[in-house]
Amino acid sequence: MKDTLFQHSTIGALMGGMFDGTLALNEVLTTNRTMGIGTLDGLNGELIIVDGTPFQVKVDGTVHEVDKRTKTPYVAVTNFEKEGEVAVTETLSSNQFKEKLKQAFSSVNTFQAVKVKGTFQKMHCRSVEKQEKPYPRLVDAAKDQVEFTRETVEGVLLGFYTPEIFGSIAVPEFHLHFLSDEHDFGGHVLDFTLEKGRVEWQTMETLEQHFPIKNNDFMEATIDYENLAEDIEEAE
């Protein structure tokens, strides 16, 4: 369905250590779902879906196309069709970019899909090593994250904006991943400087929230939401 954000599991469950892959990518990437972000079984690196093709950024910084039989514990994906666009011709920090984009959105009270094709003066990303059971909380796993920085890189920055009220379902505000045009650099975005590019966005009318009800760990877990916002901020 157009203007629908499909999400498997929740950021609250992922923060609580629900890292088992519970849905295959070939089940996710149906009905023309072409753009998305997430992670892979065991929190194995960063997942970025570009034009329907899933890529994994591993903890060693390498980028690999992912077999669609691979399972994910958490993914957000949509059939991206731009609603609006703007050309960026001035250098913007990540914070400047986010504020500019929020002003351009039709609303900040619903989910927005974001896609940027451009040249970045700096891109600062991370990936996380695959975890083994018993799984830690994500905030603890992220303490051992590996960070990568590249100067003057062309690629696609994409992800989603989430209203704060949905902060236990998805990362509040912006959750973005990056993939270079050469497919040799990327990851979960920590910071960037945009030099120039084309920024596109789409208002999400519908959230389709899918739960891993066949996974006993998820169904029986007691997830601690008390410090969730602080943990997400630290992990992100």
LUMVOKE-944238 format. One record per residue: residue in one letter; x, y, z of N, C-alpha, C in turn. Coordinates in Angstrom, 2 decimals. Layout:
<atoms>
{atom 'a' {X Y Z} {X Y Z} {X Y Z}}
...
</atoms>
This chain:
<atoms>
{atom 'm' {0.84 -1.20 0.00} {0.00 0.00 0.00} {0.88 1.25 0.00}}
{atom 'k' {0.50 2.22 -0.81} {1.25 3.47 -0.88} {1.18 4.21 0.45}}
{atom 'd' {2.27 4.93 0.76} {2.34 5.76 1.96} {2.20 4.95 3.24}}
{atom 't' {2.67 3.70 3.23} {2.62 2.83 4.40} {4.02 2.50 4.87}}
{atom 'l' {4.26 2.68 6.15} {5.51 2.24 6.78} {5.25 0.89 7.40}}
{atom 'f' {5.97 -0.14 6.92} {5.89 -1.47 7.50} {7.06 -1.63 8.45}}
{atom 'q' {6.77 -2.03 9.68} {7.84 -2.23 10.66} {7.67 -3.58 11.33}}
{atom 'h' {8.76 -4.35 11.34} {8.76 -5.63 12.04} {9.44 -5.47 13.38}}
{atom 's' {8.74 -5.87 14.46} {9.15 -5.70 15.84} {9.25 -4.20 16.18}}
{atom 't' {9.84 -3.89 17.33} {9.89 -2.50 17.79} {11.27 -2.16 18.31}}
{atom 'i' {11.56 -0.87 18.37} {12.85 -0.45 18.93} {12.91 -0.80 20.41}}
{atom 'g' {11.76 -0.81 21.09} {11.73 -1.20 22.50} {12.19 -2.63 22.70}}
{atom 'a' {11.73 -3.53 21.82} {12.14 -4.93 21.90} {13.62 -5.08 21.56}}
{atom 'l' {14.08 -4.35 20.54} {15.49 -4.42 20.16} {16.37 -3.90 21.28}}
{atom 'm' {15.97 -2.80 21.91} {16.74 -2.26 23.03} {16.79 -3.26 24.18}}
{atom 'g' {15.74 -4.07 24.31} {15.68 -5.06 25.38} {16.45 -6.33 25.09}}
{atom 'g' {17.13 -6.41 23.93} {17.95 -7.56 23.61} {17.26 -8.63 22.79}}
{atom 'm' {16.17 -8.29 22.13} {15.48 -9.24 21.27} {16.15 -9.23 19.89}}
{atom 'f' {17.28 -9.95 19.77} {18.13 -9.89 18.58} {17.94 -11.05 17.61}}
{atom 'd' {17.15 -12.06 17.98} {16.94 -13.18 17.08} {16.22 -12.72 15.82}}
{atom 'g' {16.72 -13.18 14.65} {16.00 -12.91 13.42} {14.67 -13.64 13.40}}
{atom 't' {13.60 -12.93 13.15} {12.26 -13.51 13.26} {11.41 -13.31 12.01}}
{atom 'l' {11.96 -12.66 10.97} {11.24 -12.50 9.72} {12.25 -12.43 8.58}}
{atom 'a' {12.08 -13.26 7.56} {13.01 -13.29 6.43} {12.81 -12.05 5.56}}
{atom 'l' {13.91 -11.58 4.99} {13.82 -10.38 4.16} {12.94 -10.59 2.94}}
{atom 'n' {12.87 -11.83 2.42} {12.00 -12.04 1.27} {10.53 -11.92 1.63}}
{atom 'e' {10.20 -11.98 2.91} {8.84 -11.71 3.36} {8.64 -10.22 3.60}}
{atom 'v' {9.72 -9.52 3.94} {9.66 -8.08 4.15} {9.53 -7.35 2.82}}
{atom 'l' {10.33 -7.77 1.85} {10.44 -7.02 0.60} {9.41 -7.51 -0.42}}
{atom 't' {8.15 -7.35 -0.04} {7.02 -7.68 -0.91} {6.26 -6.40 -1.25}}
{atom 't' {5.33 -6.52 -2.17} {4.47 -5.40 -2.57} {5.27 -4.11 -2.80}}
{atom 'n' {6.41 -4.28 -3.48} {7.22 -3.13 -3.90} {7.80 -2.31 -2.75}}
{atom 'r' {8.03 -2.92 -1.59} {8.74 -2.21 -0.52} {10.20 -2.07 -0.95}}
{atom 't' {10.64 -0.86 -1.13} {11.91 -0.63 -1.83} {12.98 0.05 -0.99}}
{atom 'm' {12.61 0.64 0.14} {13.56 1.44 0.91} {13.39 1.17 2.39}}
{atom 'g' {14.52 0.94 3.09} {14.36 0.70 4.51} {15.68 0.58 5.25}}
{atom 'i' {15.57 0.41 6.56} {16.71 0.27 7.45} {16.39 -0.73 8.54}}
{atom 'g' {17.44 -1.28 9.15} {17.24 -2.23 10.23} {18.55 -2.90 10.61}}
{atom 't' {18.44 -4.14 11.06} {19.62 -4.93 11.40} {19.32 -6.38 11.05}}
{atom 'l' {20.28 -7.28 11.29} {20.14 -8.67 10.89} {20.29 -9.59 12.09}}
{atom 'd' {20.00 -10.86 11.88} {19.96 -11.86 12.94} {21.15 -11.76 13.87}}
{atom 'g' {20.87 -11.63 15.16} {21.93 -11.51 16.16} {22.52 -10.12 16.25}}
{atom 'l' {21.84 -9.13 15.70} {22.33 -7.74 15.65} {23.60 -7.68 14.79}}
{atom 'n' {23.58 -8.45 13.69} {24.77 -8.63 12.86} {24.91 -7.50 11.85}}
{atom 'g' {25.43 -6.37 12.29} {25.69 -5.25 11.40} {24.47 -4.41 11.13}}
{atom 'e' {24.63 -3.46 10.21} {23.58 -2.50 9.87} {22.98 -2.87 8.51}}
{atom 'l' {21.66 -2.79 8.43} {20.93 -3.12 7.21} {20.43 -1.85 6.55}}
{atom 'i' {20.67 -1.74 5.25} {20.14 -0.62 4.46} {19.58 -1.18 3.17}}
{atom 'i' {18.34 -0.85 2.87} {17.65 -1.36 1.69} {17.49 -0.23 0.70}}
{atom 'v' {18.12 -0.37 -0.46} {18.13 0.67 -1.49} {17.55 0.09 -2.76}}
{atom 'd' {16.47 0.70 -3.25} {15.82 0.25 -4.49} {15.51 -1.24 -4.45}}
{atom 'g' {15.07 -1.72 -3.28} {14.65 -3.10 -3.12} {15.76 -4.10 -2.86}}
{atom 't' {17.02 -3.63 -2.85} {18.16 -4.52 -2.61} {18.70 -4.29 -1.20}}
{atom 'p' {18.81 -5.36 -0.39} {19.31 -5.21 0.98} {20.84 -5.33 1.03}}
{atom 'f' {21.46 -4.42 1.77} {22.91 -4.44 1.98} {23.19 -4.48 3.48}}
{atom 'q' {24.27 -5.17 3.82} {24.73 -5.26 5.21} {26.08 -4.56 5.33}}
{atom 'v' {26.18 -3.68 6.32} {27.47 -3.09 6.68} {27.97 -3.82 7.92}}
{atom 'k' {29.04 -4.59 7.75} {29.54 -5.41 8.84} {30.42 -4.59 9.77}}
{atom 'v' {30.79 -5.20 10.90} {31.55 -4.49 11.92} {32.97 -4.16 11.44}}
{atom 'd' {33.45 -4.86 10.40} {34.77 -4.54 9.86} {34.70 -3.46 8.79}}
{atom 'g' {33.48 -2.91 8.56} {33.31 -1.82 7.62} {33.00 -2.25 6.20}}
{atom 't' {33.07 -3.55 5.92} {32.77 -4.02 4.57} {31.27 -4.04 4.32}}
{atom 'v' {30.90 -3.92 3.04} {29.50 -3.89 2.63} {29.21 -5.10 1.75}}
{atom 'h' {28.10 -5.77 2.03} {27.75 -6.98 1.29} {26.26 -6.96 0.95}}
{atom 'e' {25.92 -7.41 -0.26} {24.52 -7.63 -0.58} {24.03 -8.83 0.23}}
{atom 'v' {22.81 -8.76 0.74} {22.30 -9.76 1.68} {21.37 -10.74 0.95}}
{atom 'd' {21.57 -12.03 1.23} {20.65 -13.06 0.76} {19.27 -12.78 1.38}}
{atom 'k' {18.24 -12.74 0.56} {16.91 -12.37 1.05} {16.28 -13.44 1.92}}
{atom 'r' {16.93 -14.58 2.06} {16.46 -15.59 3.01} {16.93 -15.27 4.44}}
{atom 't' {17.84 -14.32 4.57} {18.34 -13.90 5.88} {17.22 -13.28 6.70}}
{atom 'k' {17.25 -13.55 8.01} {16.18 -13.03 8.88} {16.63 -11.78 9.62}}
{atom 't' {15.66 -10.97 9.95} {15.90 -9.72 10.67} {15.11 -9.69 11.98}}
{atom 'p' {15.70 -9.13 13.04} {14.94 -8.93 14.27} {14.18 -7.61 14.28}}
{atom 'y' {14.61 -6.68 13.41} {13.98 -5.35 13.38} {14.24 -4.71 12.03}}
{atom 'v' {13.19 -4.25 11.38} {13.33 -3.57 10.10} {12.15 -2.62 9.91}}
{atom 'a' {12.42 -1.50 9.25} {11.39 -0.56 8.84} {11.56 -0.32 7.35}}
{atom 'v' {10.48 -0.43 6.58} {10.59 -0.37 5.13} {9.32 0.23 4.53}}
{atom 't' {9.46 0.88 3.39} {8.32 1.47 2.71} {8.52 1.41 1.21}}
{atom 'n' {7.43 1.61 0.48} {7.50 1.79 -0.97} {7.66 3.28 -1.20}}
{atom 'f' {8.90 3.71 -1.37} {9.17 5.15 -1.40} {8.75 5.77 -2.72}}
{atom 'e' {7.88 6.77 -2.61} {7.48 7.60 -3.74} {7.52 9.04 -3.25}}
{atom 'k' {8.44 9.80 -3.75} {8.66 11.14 -3.20} {7.41 12.00 -3.27}}
{atom 'e' {7.19 12.68 -2.16} {6.10 13.65 -2.06} {6.61 15.06 -2.32}}
{atom 'g' {7.82 15.31 -1.86} {8.44 16.62 -2.03} {9.93 16.47 -2.16}}
{atom 'e' {10.57 17.49 -2.69} {12.03 17.45 -2.81} {12.58 18.86 -2.79}}
{atom 'v' {13.85 18.94 -2.43} {14.55 20.22 -2.43} {16.01 19.96 -2.76}}
{atom 'a' {16.59 20.87 -3.52} {18.01 20.76 -3.83} {18.81 21.50 -2.77}}
{atom 'v' {19.84 20.86 -2.25} {20.72 21.49 -1.26} {21.99 21.94 -1.97}}
{atom 't' {22.25 23.22 -1.92} {23.44 23.78 -2.57} {24.37 24.46 -1.58}}
{atom 'e' {23.97 24.45 -0.31} {24.80 25.02 0.75} {25.20 23.92 1.72}}
{atom 't' {26.35 24.07 2.33} {26.83 23.06 3.27} {25.99 23.09 4.54}}
{atom 'l' {25.51 21.91 4.95} {24.66 21.80 6.14} {25.23 20.75 7.09}}
{atom 's' {25.29 21.10 8.36} {25.59 20.09 9.38} {24.38 19.17 9.51}}
{atom 's' {24.56 18.06 10.19} {23.43 17.13 10.37} {22.28 17.80 11.11}}
{atom 'n' {22.59 18.60 12.13} {21.52 19.28 12.87} {20.82 20.32 12.01}}
{atom 'q' {21.57 21.07 11.22} {20.96 22.04 10.32} {20.08 21.35 9.29}}
{atom 'f' {20.56 20.23 8.76} {19.79 19.46 7.80} {18.47 19.00 8.40}}
{atom 'k' {18.51 18.45 9.60} {17.31 17.91 10.23} {16.29 19.01 10.51}}
{atom 'e' {16.74 20.16 10.96} {15.81 21.26 11.23} {15.19 21.77 9.93}}
{atom 'k' {16.00 21.87 8.89} {15.50 22.32 7.59} {14.46 21.34 7.05}}
{atom 'l' {14.72 20.07 7.22} {13.81 19.07 6.71} {12.49 19.04 7.49}}
{atom 'k' {12.56 19.19 8.78} {11.33 19.22 9.58} {10.43 20.38 9.17}}
{atom 'q' {11.04 21.49 8.80} {10.25 22.63 8.33} {9.60 22.35 6.98}}
{atom 'a' {10.23 21.48 6.19} {9.70 21.16 4.86} {8.62 20.07 4.91}}
{atom 'f' {8.64 19.23 5.94} {7.66 18.16 6.05} {6.23 18.70 6.04}}
{atom 's' {5.31 17.89 5.57} {3.89 18.25 5.67} {3.45 18.33 7.13}}
{atom 's' {4.09 17.52 7.99} {3.77 17.51 9.42} {4.86 16.76 10.16}}
{atom 'v' {5.07 17.13 11.42} {5.98 16.36 12.27} {5.19 15.48 13.23}}
{atom 'n' {3.90 15.34 12.98} {3.04 14.54 13.84} {2.79 13.14 13.29}}
{atom 't' {3.46 12.82 12.18} {3.36 11.47 11.62} {4.74 11.06 11.12}}
{atom 'f' {4.87 9.79 10.77} {6.14 9.28 10.25} {6.43 9.89 8.88}}
{atom 'q' {7.71 10.11 8.61} {8.16 10.61 7.31} {9.32 9.73 6.83}}
{atom 'a' {9.29 9.38 5.55} {10.41 8.68 4.93} {11.33 9.73 4.30}}
{atom 'v' {12.64 9.50 4.40} {13.64 10.47 3.95} {14.67 9.78 3.07}}
{atom 'k' {15.01 10.42 1.96} {16.04 9.89 1.07} {16.86 11.05 0.52}}
{atom 'v' {18.18 10.95 0.65} {19.08 12.01 0.19} {20.14 11.39 -0.70}}
{atom 'k' {20.22 11.84 -1.94} {21.32 11.48 -2.84} {22.24 12.67 -2.92}}
{atom 'g' {23.48 12.51 -2.47} {24.32 13.69 -2.46} {25.78 13.42 -2.21}}
{atom 't' {26.49 14.54 -2.07} {27.92 14.52 -1.73} {28.05 15.02 -0.29}}
{atom 'f' {28.76 14.27 0.51} {28.90 14.59 1.93} {30.36 14.93 2.21}}
{atom 'q' {30.57 16.09 2.83} {31.93 16.46 3.24} {32.47 15.48 4.26}}
{atom 'k' {31.57 15.01 5.12} {31.95 14.05 6.15} {30.77 13.14 6.43}}
{atom 'm' {31.07 11.85 6.59} {30.05 10.90 7.00} {30.63 10.03 8.10}}
{atom 'h' {29.96 10.02 9.23} {30.41 9.30 10.43} {29.37 8.22 10.73}}
{atom 'c' {29.76 6.97 10.61} {28.84 5.85 10.77} {29.35 4.86 11.80}}
{atom 'r' {28.50 3.89 12.12} {28.91 2.81 13.01} {28.26 1.51 12.59}}
{atom 's' {28.85 0.42 13.09} {28.23 -0.89 12.99} {28.51 -1.63 14.29}}
{atom 'v' {27.72 -2.66 14.55} {27.84 -3.41 15.80} {28.10 -4.87 15.48}}
{atom 'e' {28.98 -5.49 16.25} {29.34 -6.89 16.05} {28.17 -7.81 16.39}}
{atom 'k' {28.07 -8.91 15.65} {27.03 -9.89 15.92} {27.14 -10.38 17.36}}
{atom 'q' {25.99 -10.48 18.02} {25.93 -10.86 19.43} {25.58 -12.33 19.58}}
{atom 'e' {25.99 -12.89 20.70} {25.67 -14.28 21.02} {24.80 -14.32 22.28}}
{atom 'k' {23.98 -15.36 22.37} {23.14 -15.52 23.55} {23.97 -15.92 24.76}}
{atom 'p' {23.59 -15.50 25.96} {22.44 -14.63 26.25} {22.71 -13.19 25.79}}
{atom 'y' {21.78 -12.62 25.05} {21.98 -11.32 24.47} {22.00 -10.21 25.53}}
{atom 'p' {22.89 -9.23 25.36} {22.86 -8.05 26.24} {21.77 -7.09 25.76}}
{atom 'r' {21.54 -6.04 26.50} {20.70 -4.95 26.01} {21.46 -4.23 24.89}}
{atom 'l' {20.73 -3.60 24.00} {21.37 -2.91 22.89} {22.30 -1.80 23.37}}
{atom 'v' {21.91 -1.11 24.44} {22.74 -0.02 24.93} {24.10 -0.54 25.38}}
{atom 'd' {24.16 -1.78 25.84} {25.44 -2.38 26.25} {26.20 -2.91 25.04}}
{atom 'a' {25.48 -3.51 24.09} {26.14 -4.00 22.87} {26.76 -2.85 22.10}}
{atom 'a' {26.09 -1.68 22.11} {26.57 -0.53 21.34} {27.84 0.08 21.93}}
{atom 'k' {28.16 -0.27 23.18} {29.40 0.25 23.77} {30.63 -0.28 23.05}}
{atom 'd' {30.48 -1.41 22.35} {31.59 -2.00 21.61} {31.45 -1.75 20.11}}
{atom 'q' {30.63 -0.76 19.74} {30.43 -0.46 18.32} {31.74 0.00 17.68}}
{atom 'v' {31.86 -0.23 16.39} {33.00 0.24 15.62} {32.54 1.40 14.75}}
{atom 'e' {33.27 2.51 14.81} {32.89 3.71 14.09} {33.78 3.93 12.88}}
{atom 'f' {33.18 4.47 11.81} {33.89 4.74 10.57} {33.62 6.17 10.15}}
{atom 't' {34.63 6.85 9.65} {34.46 8.20 9.13} {35.10 8.29 7.75}}
{atom 'r' {34.38 8.93 6.83} {34.95 9.15 5.51} {34.69 10.60 5.08}}
{atom 'e' {35.70 11.18 4.47} {35.61 12.55 3.96} {35.25 12.51 2.48}}
{atom 't' {34.43 13.46 2.06} {34.04 13.63 0.66} {33.61 12.30 0.05}}
{atom 'v' {32.39 11.92 0.34} {31.86 10.66 -0.14} {30.48 10.90 -0.74}}
{atom 'e' {30.21 10.25 -1.86} {28.92 10.33 -2.51} {28.12 9.08 -2.19}}
{atom 'g' {26.83 9.26 -1.98} {26.01 8.10 -1.67} {24.59 8.47 -1.34}}
{atom 'v' {23.88 7.52 -0.74} {22.49 7.72 -0.37} {22.33 7.62 1.14}}
{atom 'l' {21.69 8.62 1.70} {21.34 8.67 3.12} {19.84 8.47 3.19}}
{atom 'l' {19.39 7.50 3.97} {17.95 7.27 4.02} {17.51 6.75 5.37}}
{atom 'g' {16.22 6.87 5.62} {15.65 6.41 6.88} {14.32 7.05 7.14}}
{atom 'f' {14.02 7.23 8.43} {12.69 7.68 8.81} {12.73 8.69 9.95}}
{atom 'y' {11.73 9.57 9.92} {11.47 10.47 11.03} {10.28 9.91 11.81}}
{atom 't' {10.42 9.86 13.14} {9.37 9.33 14.01} {8.95 10.38 15.03}}
{atom 'p' {7.66 10.69 15.14} {7.20 11.60 16.20} {7.54 11.04 17.58}}
{atom 'e' {7.84 11.91 18.49} {8.29 11.50 19.83} {7.30 10.57 20.52}}
{atom 'i' {6.00 10.75 20.26} {4.99 9.94 20.94} {5.13 8.46 20.62}}
{atom 'f' {5.78 8.13 19.50} {5.98 6.74 19.10} {7.38 6.25 19.47}}
{atom 'g' {7.99 6.85 20.46} {9.39 6.58 20.81} {9.68 5.20 21.36}}
{atom 's' {8.68 4.42 21.73} {8.93 3.04 22.16} {8.77 2.06 21.01}}
{atom 'i' {8.27 2.57 19.87} {8.09 1.75 18.68} {9.27 1.89 17.73}}
{atom 'a' {9.70 3.13 17.53} {10.82 3.42 16.64} {11.68 4.51 17.27}}
{atom 'v' {12.88 4.71 16.72} {13.79 5.73 17.25} {13.15 7.11 17.07}}
{atom 'p' {12.99 7.88 18.15} {12.38 9.21 18.02} {13.21 10.13 17.12}}
{atom 'e' {12.51 11.00 16.41} {13.14 11.93 15.46} {13.75 11.12 14.31}}
{atom 'f' {15.02 11.35 13.96} {15.59 10.76 12.76} {16.40 9.50 13.07}}
{atom 'h' {16.15 8.46 12.28} {16.94 7.23 12.31} {17.39 7.01 10.88}}
{atom 'l' {18.71 7.17 10.62} {19.25 7.21 9.27} {20.41 6.24 9.09}}
{atom 'h' {20.47 5.63 7.91} {21.60 4.80 7.51} {22.17 5.35 6.21}}
{atom 'f' {23.41 4.97 5.89} {24.09 5.50 4.71} {24.75 4.36 3.93}}
{atom 'l' {24.74 4.52 2.59} {25.46 3.60 1.71} {26.12 4.42 0.61}}
{atom 's' {27.43 4.23 0.45} {28.15 4.96 -0.59} {27.78 4.43 -1.97}}
{atom 'd' {27.96 5.27 -2.97} {27.67 4.86 -4.35} {28.55 3.70 -4.77}}
{atom 'e' {29.74 3.61 -4.19} {30.66 2.53 -4.54} {30.38 1.24 -3.75}}
{atom 'h' {29.41 1.31 -2.84} {29.07 0.15 -2.01} {30.27 -0.37 -1.23}}
{atom 'd' {31.09 0.58 -0.75} {32.27 0.19 0.03} {32.34 0.91 1.37}}
{atom 'f' {31.25 1.59 1.76} {31.23 2.33 3.02} {29.78 2.61 3.39}}
{atom 'g' {29.51 2.58 4.70} {28.16 2.90 5.15} {27.96 2.53 6.60}}
{atom 'g' {26.68 2.45 7.00} {26.34 2.07 8.35} {25.25 2.93 8.94}}
{atom 'h' {25.06 2.75 10.23} {24.14 3.58 11.02} {24.78 4.95 11.19}}
{atom 'v' {24.05 5.99 10.86} {24.63 7.33 10.80} {24.67 7.97 12.19}}
{atom 'l' {25.87 8.43 12.57} {26.06 9.16 13.82} {26.12 10.67 13.59}}
{atom 'd' {26.75 11.07 12.49} {26.91 12.50 12.20} {27.30 12.64 10.73}}
{atom 'f' {27.03 13.80 10.16} {27.43 14.03 8.78} {27.41 15.52 8.47}}
{atom 't' {28.07 15.88 7.39} {27.99 17.21 6.82} {27.64 17.06 5.35}}
{atom 'l' {26.49 17.60 4.96} {26.02 17.50 3.58} {26.53 18.70 2.79}}
{atom 'e' {27.23 18.42 1.69} {27.77 19.48 0.85} {26.75 19.92 -0.21}}
{atom 'k' {26.18 18.94 -0.89} {25.17 19.22 -1.90} {24.41 17.94 -2.19}}
{atom 'g' {23.17 18.10 -2.66} {22.41 16.91 -2.99} {20.94 17.18 -3.21}}
{atom 'r' {20.22 16.11 -3.46} {18.77 16.17 -3.65} {18.10 15.45 -2.48}}
{atom 'v' {17.27 16.18 -1.77} {16.59 15.66 -0.59} {15.13 15.39 -0.94}}
{atom 'e' {14.67 14.19 -0.67} {13.29 13.80 -0.96} {12.64 13.26 0.31}}
{atom 'w' {11.33 13.41 0.41} {10.61 12.89 1.57} {9.21 12.48 1.18}}
{atom 'q' {8.59 11.70 2.06} {7.25 11.19 1.83} {6.54 11.04 3.16}}
{atom 't' {5.34 11.57 3.26} {4.52 11.44 4.47} {3.92 10.04 4.53}}
{atom 'm' {4.08 9.39 5.68} {3.51 8.07 5.89} {2.10 8.20 6.47}}
{atom 'e' {1.14 7.71 5.73} {-0.26 7.77 6.19} {-0.61 6.64 7.14}}
{atom 't' {0.06 5.49 6.93} {-0.29 4.29 7.69} {0.96 3.64 8.26}}
{atom 'l' {0.88 3.21 9.51} {1.92 2.39 10.13} {1.39 0.97 10.23}}
{atom 'e' {2.08 0.04 9.58} {1.74 -1.38 9.69} {2.76 -2.02 10.61}}
{atom 'q' {2.33 -2.27 11.85} {3.24 -2.79 12.87} {3.10 -4.31 12.95}}
{atom 'h' {4.20 -5.00 12.68} {4.21 -6.46 12.65} {5.00 -6.97 13.85}}
{atom 'f' {4.46 -7.97 14.54} {5.11 -8.50 15.73} {5.57 -9.95 15.52}}
{atom 'p' {6.71 -10.34 16.11} {7.22 -11.71 15.97} {6.55 -12.66 16.96}}
{atom 'i' {5.27 -12.97 16.71} {4.49 -13.72 17.69} {4.89 -15.19 17.77}}
{atom 'k' {5.69 -15.67 16.80} {6.13 -17.07 16.85} {7.46 -17.22 17.59}}
{atom 'n' {8.00 -16.12 18.10} {9.25 -16.15 18.84} {8.95 -16.12 20.33}}
{atom 'n' {9.26 -17.19 21.04} {8.92 -17.29 22.45} {9.62 -16.24 23.30}}
{atom 'd' {10.89 -15.92 22.96} {11.61 -14.93 23.74} {10.87 -13.59 23.70}}
{atom 'f' {10.39 -13.20 22.52} {9.65 -11.95 22.41} {8.32 -12.03 23.16}}
{atom 'm' {7.60 -13.10 22.97} {6.27 -13.22 23.56} {6.31 -13.28 25.08}}
{atom 'e' {7.41 -13.80 25.64} {7.48 -13.98 27.09} {8.36 -12.95 27.79}}
{atom 'a' {8.98 -12.06 27.02} {9.90 -11.08 27.60} {9.18 -10.03 28.44}}
{atom 't' {9.86 -9.58 29.47} {9.42 -8.40 30.22} {10.38 -7.27 29.86}}
{atom 'i' {9.93 -6.37 29.03} {10.79 -5.30 28.53} {10.70 -4.09 29.45}}
{atom 'd' {11.85 -3.62 29.87} {11.92 -2.47 30.78} {11.89 -1.18 29.96}}
{atom 'y' {10.77 -0.48 30.04} {10.60 0.76 29.28} {10.92 2.01 30.11}}
{atom 'e' {11.29 1.84 31.38} {11.43 2.98 32.28} {12.47 3.98 31.79}}
{atom 'n' {13.62 3.48 31.34} {14.70 4.36 30.88} {14.93 4.23 29.39}}
{atom 'l' {13.87 3.86 28.66} {14.02 3.57 27.24} {14.54 4.77 26.46}}
{atom 'a' {13.98 5.95 26.70} {14.38 7.14 25.94} {15.86 7.45 26.15}}
{atom 'e' {16.33 7.33 27.40} {17.74 7.61 27.69} {18.64 6.54 27.06}}
{atom 'd' {18.18 5.28 27.08} {18.98 4.20 26.50} {19.08 4.36 24.99}}
{atom 'i' {17.98 4.73 24.34} {18.02 4.94 22.89} {18.97 6.07 22.54}}
{atom 'e' {18.90 7.16 23.29} {19.78 8.29 23.02} {21.24 7.90 23.17}}
{atom 'e' {21.55 7.09 24.19} {22.94 6.65 24.40} {23.38 5.69 23.29}}
{atom 'a' {22.49 4.75 22.92} {22.84 3.77 21.90} {22.95 4.38 20.51}}
{atom 'e' {22.17 5.43 20.25} {22.15 6.04 18.93} {23.30 7.00 18.75}}
</atoms>
